[in-house]
Amino acid sequence: MPTPLTAEIRPGREYFDVVAYEASGGYQGLRKALAATPQAVQQAVIKSGLRGRGGAGFPTGQKWSFVPMDDTAGHRYVIVNADEKEPGTMKDRLLLEGNTHQLIEGTIIAAWAVNADIAYIFLRREYTLAARHIEKAIAEAYQRGYLGKGVLGSSWNLEMRLHLSAGRYMCGEETGLLNALEGRRAIPRNKPPFPQVSGLWGRPTVVNNVETLSNVPHILREGPEWYRTLSSSVDAGTKIFGVSGKVKKPGLWELPMGTTLREIIMEHAGGMADGTKLRGMIPGGASTDFLTAEQLDVKMDFDSVAKAGSRLGTGTVVVLDDHTCPIGMLLSLEKFFARESCGWCTPCREGLPWVAKILQALEEGKGEPRDIEVLEQHGKLLGPGRTFCALAPGAVEPLQSALRLFKEDFDAHVRQKRCPYT
């Protein structure tokens, strides 16, 4: 099975340098891109069916096509969103540390496709090893002529810089990231205008996830049709799936889009740890709805997971076993989201701490029957269209689904005046 994203990643290897990357076919995709027009590169990515791997799943080539190509009076930007902070998600770290030049090449191709002349890699501050690798890779790319003045002898110039995040979850939201990069408070912006038209410092800007851009060199080198054959579903390509929780072999695996949850958890993750049973799972990181053990045969692609009642998100599964309290698990998630709210809008700023406070009371045996109704109300009041960005709607996805799927656990906490799992 082809695994283009991870084929050259070796556990324990300190750094995959530019010479080794070139020997594996690296930067051939860039050469093909520069031999074509930016519009042709956009069309190749559109035909490939690549969808964003950061969680939203928007078609990548289509996103690039929204950039006004006739607006050339000033800088244009491509930004790599490497601000991976969501609980349960660690896939980008694997790519950043294991094959850094793959991301550099994909970013350069994206910049060519939208006529950008400056690129930033916006990195989670805690990823110190990734930062060192990125700095090395950027320096090597300059030395090889892949960056700087006259990229590979062309008339096109591209500068690339590493920028360390301010350290908040909101910095990973597309427009919050732009504000942080400008040195301002990381709060969301009004849309429209969208970043492709007016982004960083008011100029056309494309923001893409690490995994998304890491796919691009392979699409340009092997072709869009080849990329589609990698999948076992309507969504093209491979995906880095992960599993954490009480399984025998937690980790990350590159698998075809459409691989079932059963195969990911029971085969690649080795099944549940001895003495535990699977009760449910969050399929795409902390901001997705719970699915139950009866839904193991759901295919992990965008449409299939949505039909099952959740989202593919980042594709990193957090399992819930029969020895772990779902309210306690939910409390950990909601504490995180409440702490990371930027405070810009009232429902998120006030609502999420209230949710966390109620869940804490339930865990401590101080919950009241009314509390469950209040949590249900918050699931609606903090949903899509009620807040300025998607942080609060994402935060209440696991809350709403837990109230529906694990109602008896909430009732038991109130009735017994304690957590039944302690």
Secondary structure as UniProt FT lines:
FT   TURN            4..8
FT   TURN            11..12
FT   HELIX           18..23
FT   TURN            24..27
FT   HELIX           28..34
FT   HELIX           38..48
FT   HELIX           60..65
FT   TURN            69..70
FT   STRAND          77..82
FT   TURN            87..88
FT   HELIX           91..98
FT   HELIX           100..113
FT   TURN            114..115
FT   STRAND          118..123
FT   TURN            125..126
FT   HELIX           128..144
FT   HELIX           151..153
FT   STRAND          158..164
FT   HELIX           169..172
FT   HELIX           174..181
FT   TURN            182..183
FT   TURN            195..197
FT   HELIX           200..202
FT   STRAND          205..209
FT   HELIX           210..222
FT   HELIX           224..229
FT   STRAND          238..244
FT   STRAND          251..256
FT   TURN            257..258
FT   HELIX           261..262
FT   HELIX           263..268
FT   TURN            274..275
FT   STRAND          278..282
FT   TURN            283..284
FT   TURN            286..287
FT   STRAND          291..292
FT   HELIX           293..295
FT   TURN            296..297
FT   HELIX           302..308
FT   TURN            313..314
FT   STRAND          316..321
FT   TURN            322..323
FT   HELIX           326..340
FT   HELIX           346..363
FT   TURN            364..365
FT   HELIX           369..381
FT   TURN            384..385
FT   HELIX           391..405
FT   HELIX           407..416
FT   TURN            420..421
//
